[in-house]
Amino acid sequence: LQALLTTRETLVGLPLLPTPPTDLAALDALGRLLLETLAAARS
């Protein structure tokens, strides 16, 4: 669970890097999936 939290924090910082919009969209989708996973783990 801590690894997921760390990964989420890392993803939040990635959009600051020069990356194509498609990559940003993929990162956003992955971040949302991680948040949903965390929410499911807590319930």
PDB file of N, CA, C and O in Angstrom:
ATOM      1  N   LEU A   1       0.851  -1.207   0.000  1.00  0.00           N
ATOM      2  CA  LEU A   1       0.000   0.000   0.000  1.00  0.00           C
ATOM      3  C   LEU A   1       0.882   1.252   0.000  1.00  0.00           C
ATOM      4  O   LEU A   1       0.604   2.210  -0.721  1.00  0.00           O
ATOM      5  N   GLN A   2       1.930   1.242   0.797  1.00  0.00           N
ATOM      6  CA  GLN A   2       2.836   2.390   0.828  1.00  0.00           C
ATOM      7  C   GLN A   2       3.496   2.587  -0.538  1.00  0.00           C
ATOM      8  O   GLN A   2       3.746   3.718  -0.956  1.00  0.00           O
ATOM      9  N   ALA A   3       3.776   1.483  -1.227  1.00  0.00           N
ATOM     10  CA  ALA A   3       4.387   1.586  -2.553  1.00  0.00           C
ATOM     11  C   ALA A   3       3.445   2.303  -3.518  1.00  0.00           C
ATOM     12  O   ALA A   3       3.888   3.096  -4.349  1.00  0.00           O
ATOM     13  N   LEU A   4       2.140   2.021  -3.408  1.00  0.00           N
ATOM     14  CA  LEU A   4       1.169   2.694  -4.265  1.00  0.00           C
ATOM     15  C   LEU A   4       1.127   4.183  -3.965  1.00  0.00           C
ATOM     16  O   LEU A   4       1.044   5.000  -4.881  1.00  0.00           O
ATOM     17  N   LEU A   5       1.184   4.538  -2.691  1.00  0.00           N
ATOM     18  CA  LEU A   5       1.167   5.945  -2.315  1.00  0.00           C
ATOM     19  C   LEU A   5       2.395   6.654  -2.865  1.00  0.00           C
ATOM     20  O   LEU A   5       2.295   7.768  -3.378  1.00  0.00           O
ATOM     21  N   THR A   6       3.547   6.014  -2.759  1.00  0.00           N
ATOM     22  CA  THR A   6       4.784   6.598  -3.273  1.00  0.00           C
ATOM     23  C   THR A   6       4.703   6.741  -4.789  1.00  0.00           C
ATOM     24  O   THR A   6       5.149   7.743  -5.348  1.00  0.00           O
ATOM     25  N   THR A   7       4.131   5.733  -5.453  1.00  0.00           N
ATOM     26  CA  THR A   7       3.986   5.786  -6.907  1.00  0.00           C
ATOM     27  C   THR A   7       3.080   6.943  -7.302  1.00  0.00           C
ATOM     28  O   THR A   7       3.363   7.656  -8.264  1.00  0.00           O
ATOM     29  N   ARG A   8       1.998   7.129  -6.568  1.00  0.00           N
ATOM     30  CA  ARG A   8       1.067   8.215  -6.851  1.00  0.00           C
ATOM     31  C   ARG A   8       1.769   9.557  -6.701  1.00  0.00           C
ATOM     32  O   ARG A   8       1.584  10.447  -7.531  1.00  0.00           O
ATOM     33  N   GLU A   9       2.569   9.713  -5.660  1.00  0.00           N
ATOM     34  CA  GLU A   9       3.295  10.959  -5.454  1.00  0.00           C
ATOM     35  C   GLU A   9       4.273  11.194  -6.598  1.00  0.00           C
ATOM     36  O   GLU A   9       4.466  12.331  -7.028  1.00  0.00           O
ATOM     37  N   THR A  10       4.886  10.129  -7.089  1.00  0.00           N
ATOM     38  CA  THR A  10       5.818  10.236  -8.210  1.00  0.00           C
ATOM     39  C   THR A  10       5.071  10.672  -9.468  1.00  0.00           C
ATOM     40  O   THR A  10       5.555  11.527 -10.210  1.00  0.00           O
ATOM     41  N   LEU A  11       3.897  10.093  -9.713  1.00  0.00           N
ATOM     42  CA  LEU A  11       3.113  10.435 -10.898  1.00  0.00           C
ATOM     43  C   LEU A  11       2.686  11.892 -10.869  1.00  0.00           C
ATOM     44  O   LEU A  11       2.622  12.545 -11.911  1.00  0.00           O
ATOM     45  N   VAL A  12       2.393  12.403  -9.678  1.00  0.00           N
ATOM     46  CA  VAL A  12       1.976  13.796  -9.558  1.00  0.00           C
ATOM     47  C   VAL A  12       3.090  14.718 -10.041  1.00  0.00           C
ATOM     48  O   VAL A  12       2.813  15.761 -10.634  1.00  0.00           O
ATOM     49  N   GLY A  13       4.341  14.349  -9.798  1.00  0.00           N
ATOM     50  CA  GLY A  13       5.464  15.189 -10.191  1.00  0.00           C
ATOM     51  C   GLY A  13       5.830  15.064 -11.665  1.00  0.00           C
ATOM     52  O   GLY A  13       6.450  15.969 -12.222  1.00  0.00           O
ATOM     53  N   LEU A  14       5.459  13.968 -12.298  1.00  0.00           N
ATOM     54  CA  LEU A  14       5.861  13.726 -13.681  1.00  0.00           C
ATOM     55  C   LEU A  14       5.338  14.741 -14.698  1.00  0.00           C
ATOM     56  O   LEU A  14       6.073  15.086 -15.623  1.00  0.00           O
ATOM     57  N   PRO A  15       4.082  15.243 -14.568  1.00  0.00           N
ATOM     58  CA  PRO A  15       3.603  16.219 -15.552  1.00  0.00           C
ATOM     59  C   PRO A  15       4.472  17.473 -15.646  1.00  0.00           C
ATOM     60  O   PRO A  15       4.368  18.213 -16.623  1.00  0.00           O
ATOM     61  N   LEU A  16       5.323  17.726 -14.658  1.00  0.00           N
ATOM     62  CA  LEU A  16       6.210  18.881 -14.710  1.00  0.00           C
ATOM     63  C   LEU A  16       7.315  18.666 -15.739  1.00  0.00           C
ATOM     64  O   LEU A  16       7.936  19.624 -16.200  1.00  0.00           O
ATOM     65  N   LEU A  17       7.556  17.411 -16.095  1.00  0.00           N
ATOM     66  CA  LEU A  17       8.578  17.096 -17.088  1.00  0.00           C
ATOM     67  C   LEU A  17       8.026  17.309 -18.495  1.00  0.00           C
ATOM     68  O   LEU A  17       6.818  17.207 -18.708  1.00  0.00           O
ATOM     69  N   PRO A  18       8.909  17.606 -19.462  1.00  0.00           N
ATOM     70  CA  PRO A  18       8.471  17.780 -20.852  1.00  0.00           C
ATOM     71  C   PRO A  18       8.082  16.448 -21.487  1.00  0.00           C
ATOM     72  O   PRO A  18       8.938  15.715 -21.982  1.00  0.00           O
ATOM     73  N   THR A  19       6.807  16.146 -21.470  1.00  0.00           N
ATOM     74  CA  THR A  19       6.330  14.898 -22.049  1.00  0.00           C
ATOM     75  C   THR A  19       5.156  15.186 -22.978  1.00  0.00           C
ATOM     76  O   THR A  19       4.441  16.168 -22.780  1.00  0.00           O
ATOM     77  N   PRO A  20       4.949  14.343 -23.989  1.00  0.00           N
ATOM     78  CA  PRO A  20       3.829  14.526 -24.915  1.00  0.00           C
ATOM     79  C   PRO A  20       2.488  14.445 -24.188  1.00  0.00           C
ATOM     80  O   PRO A  20       2.374  13.750 -23.178  1.00  0.00           O
ATOM     81  N   PRO A  21       1.476  15.145 -24.690  1.00  0.00           N
ATOM     82  CA  PRO A  21       0.141  15.127 -24.067  1.00  0.00           C
ATOM     83  C   PRO A  21      -0.421  13.716 -23.919  1.00  0.00           C
ATOM     84  O   PRO A  21      -1.148  13.438 -22.965  1.00  0.00           O
ATOM     85  N   THR A  22      -0.096  12.835 -24.841  1.00  0.00           N
ATOM     86  CA  THR A  22      -0.617  11.469 -24.757  1.00  0.00           C
ATOM     87  C   THR A  22      -0.053  10.775 -23.526  1.00  0.00           C
ATOM     88  O   THR A  22      -0.752  10.010 -22.861  1.00  0.00           O
ATOM     89  N   ASP A  23       1.216  11.047 -23.226  1.00  0.00           N
ATOM     90  CA  ASP A  23       1.820  10.459 -22.032  1.00  0.00           C
ATOM     91  C   ASP A  23       1.160  11.012 -20.772  1.00  0.00           C
ATOM     92  O   ASP A  23       0.930  10.280 -19.810  1.00  0.00           O
ATOM     93  N   LEU A  24       0.857  12.313 -20.785  1.00  0.00           N
ATOM     94  CA  LEU A  24       0.211  12.923 -19.626  1.00  0.00           C
ATOM     95  C   LEU A  24      -1.169  12.314 -19.410  1.00  0.00           C
ATOM     96  O   LEU A  24      -1.580  12.081 -18.273  1.00  0.00           O
ATOM     97  N   ALA A  25      -1.879  12.057 -20.499  1.00  0.00           N
ATOM     98  CA  ALA A  25      -3.204  11.451 -20.388  1.00  0.00           C
ATOM     99  C   ALA A  25      -3.092  10.042 -19.810  1.00  0.00           C
ATOM    100  O   ALA A  25      -3.920   9.630 -18.998  1.00  0.00           O
ATOM    101  N   ALA A  26      -2.072   9.314 -20.231  1.00  0.00           N
ATOM    102  CA  ALA A  26      -1.870   7.959 -19.722  1.00  0.00           C
ATOM    103  C   ALA A  26      -1.519   8.001 -18.236  1.00  0.00           C
ATOM    104  O   ALA A  26      -1.990   7.173 -17.455  1.00  0.00           O
ATOM    105  N   LEU A  27      -0.690   8.969 -17.852  1.00  0.00           N
ATOM    106  CA  LEU A  27      -0.319   9.108 -16.441  1.00  0.00           C
ATOM    107  C   LEU A  27      -1.535   9.475 -15.605  1.00  0.00           C
ATOM    108  O   LEU A  27      -1.700   8.982 -14.489  1.00  0.00           O
ATOM    109  N   ASP A  28      -2.389  10.343 -16.146  1.00  0.00           N
ATOM    110  CA  ASP A  28      -3.592  10.737 -15.411  1.00  0.00           C
ATOM    111  C   ASP A  28      -4.504   9.530 -15.214  1.00  0.00           C
ATOM    112  O   ASP A  28      -5.055   9.326 -14.132  1.00  0.00           O
ATOM    113  N   ALA A  29      -4.658   8.740 -16.265  1.00  0.00           N
ATOM    114  CA  ALA A  29      -5.501   7.549 -16.167  1.00  0.00           C
ATOM    115  C   ALA A  29      -4.921   6.569 -15.150  1.00  0.00           C
ATOM    116  O   ALA A  29      -5.658   5.967 -14.369  1.00  0.00           O
ATOM    117  N   LEU A  30      -3.597   6.413 -15.165  1.00  0.00           N
ATOM    118  CA  LEU A  30      -2.952   5.507 -14.218  1.00  0.00           C
ATOM    119  C   LEU A  30      -3.104   6.026 -12.795  1.00  0.00           C
ATOM    120  O   LEU A  30      -3.333   5.251 -11.867  1.00  0.00           O
ATOM    121  N   GLY A  31      -2.976   7.329 -12.628  1.00  0.00           N
ATOM    122  CA  GLY A  31      -3.139   7.932 -11.308  1.00  0.00           C
ATOM    123  C   GLY A  31      -4.546   7.721 -10.776  1.00  0.00           C
ATOM    124  O   GLY A  31      -4.733   7.424  -9.596  1.00  0.00           O
ATOM    125  N   ARG A  32      -5.545   7.876 -11.657  1.00  0.00           N
ATOM    126  CA  ARG A  32      -6.935   7.657 -11.243  1.00  0.00           C
ATOM    127  C   ARG A  32      -7.145   6.195 -10.838  1.00  0.00           C
ATOM    128  O   ARG A  32      -7.844   5.899  -9.869  1.00  0.00           O
ATOM    129  N   LEU A  33      -6.527   5.291 -11.596  1.00  0.00           N
ATOM    130  CA  LEU A  33      -6.651   3.867 -11.288  1.00  0.00           C
ATOM    131  C   LEU A  33      -6.033   3.563  -9.928  1.00  0.00           C
ATOM    132  O   LEU A  33      -6.582   2.782  -9.151  1.00  0.00           O
ATOM    133  N   LEU A  34      -4.885   4.185  -9.644  1.00  0.00           N
ATOM    134  CA  LEU A  34      -4.234   3.979  -8.350  1.00  0.00           C
ATOM    135  C   LEU A  34      -5.112   4.501  -7.221  1.00  0.00           C
ATOM    136  O   LEU A  34      -5.222   3.864  -6.173  1.00  0.00           O
ATOM    137  N   LEU A  35      -5.740   5.661  -7.432  1.00  0.00           N
ATOM    138  CA  LEU A  35      -6.608   6.225  -6.397  1.00  0.00           C
ATOM    139  C   LEU A  35      -7.803   5.315  -6.147  1.00  0.00           C
ATOM    140  O   LEU A  35      -8.209   5.112  -5.002  1.00  0.00           O
ATOM    141  N   GLU A  36      -8.365   4.766  -7.227  1.00  0.00           N
ATOM    142  CA  GLU A  36      -9.497   3.853  -7.077  1.00  0.00           C
ATOM    143  C   GLU A  36      -9.068   2.593  -6.331  1.00  0.00           C
ATOM    144  O   GLU A  36      -9.817   2.059  -5.513  1.00  0.00           O
ATOM    145  N   THR A  37      -7.854   2.125  -6.622  1.00  0.00           N
ATOM    146  CA  THR A  37      -7.335   0.932  -5.949  1.00  0.00           C
ATOM    147  C   THR A  37      -7.155   1.201  -4.459  1.00  0.00           C
ATOM    148  O   THR A  37      -7.490   0.363  -3.622  1.00  0.00           O
ATOM    149  N   LEU A  38      -6.622   2.376  -4.140  1.00  0.00           N
ATOM    150  CA  LEU A  38      -6.431   2.738  -2.736  1.00  0.00           C
ATOM    151  C   LEU A  38      -7.776   2.839  -2.022  1.00  0.00           C
ATOM    152  O   LEU A  38      -7.918   2.380  -0.889  1.00  0.00           O
ATOM    153  N   ALA A  39      -8.755   3.439  -2.684  1.00  0.00           N
ATOM    154  CA  ALA A  39     -10.077   3.582  -2.082  1.00  0.00           C
ATOM    155  C   ALA A  39     -10.694   2.206  -1.830  1.00  0.00           C
ATOM    156  O   ALA A  39     -11.326   1.984  -0.797  1.00  0.00           O
ATOM    157  N   ALA A  40     -10.508   1.294  -2.770  1.00  0.00           N
ATOM    158  CA  ALA A  40     -11.058  -0.053  -2.615  1.00  0.00           C
ATOM    159  C   ALA A  40     -10.346  -0.796  -1.488  1.00  0.00           C
ATOM    160  O   ALA A  40     -10.967  -1.571  -0.761  1.00  0.00           O
ATOM    161  N   ALA A  41      -9.056  -0.560  -1.344  1.00  0.00           N
ATOM    162  CA  ALA A  41      -8.291  -1.242  -0.299  1.00  0.00           C
ATOM    163  C   ALA A  41      -8.709  -0.764   1.088  1.00  0.00           C
ATOM    164  O   ALA A  41      -8.648  -1.522   2.056  1.00  0.00           O
ATOM    165  N   ARG A  42      -9.130   0.486   1.178  1.00  0.00           N
ATOM    166  CA  ARG A  42      -9.520   1.041   2.476  1.00  0.00           C
ATOM    167  C   ARG A  42     -10.923   0.610   2.882  1.00  0.00           C
ATOM    168  O   ARG A  42     -11.244   0.563   4.069  1.00  0.00           O
ATOM    169  N   SER A  43     -11.751   0.298   1.901  1.00  0.00           N
ATOM    170  CA  SER A  43     -13.137  -0.057   2.213  1.00  0.00           C
ATOM    171  C   SER A  43     -13.263  -1.501   2.696  1.00  0.00           C
ATOM    172  O   SER A  43     -14.366  -1.956   3.000  1.00  0.00           O
TER     173      SER A  43
END
